[in-house]
Amino acid sequence: MSTNKLSGKHAFVTGASRGIGAAIVQRLLGEGARVTMLGRQLAKVHDQNTYAVAADVSDSGQMKAAIQNATDHFGAIDILVNNAGQAGSAPVHKMDDDLWQRMLAVNLTGTYNGIRHVLPSMMQKDFGRIVNIASVAGLKGYPYISAYSAAKHGVVGLTRSLALEVAGRNITVNAVCPGYTDTDIVRETITNIRLKTGRSEAEALSILVDHNPQRRLIQCDEVANVVAWLVLPGSESITGQSIAVAGGEIT
């Protein structure tokens, strides 16, 4: 059920054009927030409650400019959701430096850049809600995604450390860690499994859902619901946590 509990709040969501990011945008709008959506190729959206900006999250200068743009439009940012990410796979002995650097740049440095340029205003007004979309791969290891997993483990570590730094400032910092979710990235993973192994789409999907005790892909709305809970009034004491949305895979 939607409410207006976030009325007057400005949320900034990265990777907002599709999948989990798009679901988070809709969920926060439903709670009454004004939402700035960030992506590298977002169409311009200007209405009463939404605004779109384009930036590469791995570029500190672009992120600083985008956040200033959003602040000029909707005012200081109250809620930051670092959702933008990329996935890539390769065994370590065959991994090239570009894949390693790209996974760190987008998934970890991109999260840091968002925090770095939003946090000062949150500290100035003694209020903020930061949610980092990590992954179950930030809580346990998986073969062939070492670079991605290392980056997401970094996001979890950043979340825990920052939460302690700002605990006395009415700023909470949490990570949401989805399992394999029904997104374009996972569909691309299924295609890659098919191409590399010759398995059918159903067989490739089964490899992924076998990680989930519920034997299914997580839905984007399920992740968005957890994000909403973390930023709505009533969750003020929840900080420094890494919440798995994974059907019981992480216990």
TATA-V682410 format. One line per field, one symbol per residue. phi: phi as a letter, one per 20 degrees, with the letter a starting at -180 (. if undefined). psi: psi as a letter, one per 30 degrees, with the letter a starting at -180 (. if undefined). burial: 1 if it has 16 or more other C-alpha atoms within 10 Angstrom, else 0. A space follows every 10 residues. Layout:
BEGIN
phi = ???
psi = ???
burial = ???
END
This chain:
BEGIN
phi = .ecdfdgned dcdeleeblg gfffgfffff enfeceddbf beffccbfcc bdcdaeffdg ffffffffgf ffedngeecd dedgaccbca fgfdfefffg fffffffdff fgfffgedgg ffffdlbacd cdeeaffedb ecfmcgffff ffffffffgf ffgffdgedl cdccddcffg dfcfffffff fffgfedmff ffffffffff fegelbffeg ffffffgggf dfgodfeebm ecefdbmnfd c
psi = klahfgkfkj kjklhfflbe eeeeeeeeef gglkkkkklf hkkkkjaefk kklkljffje eeeeeeeeee eeefakkekk jjfkllklkk kefgkleeee eeeeeeeeee eeeeeefeee eeeeghkljk kkjblffffl lkkfheeeee eeeeeeeeee eeeeegfggh kkjlkkilak kileeeeeee eeeeeffgll eeeeeeeeff fjffhlkkke eeeeeeeeef flkfgfgjlg ljjkigggek .
burial = 0000010011 1111111011 1111101111 1111111110 0100000001 1111111101 0011011111 1001011111 1111101111 0000000011 0111111111 1111101110 0100001111 1111111110 0001111111 1111111111 0110010000 1111111111 1010110011 1011000000 0001110110 1100011111 1111011101 1100000011 1111111001 0
END
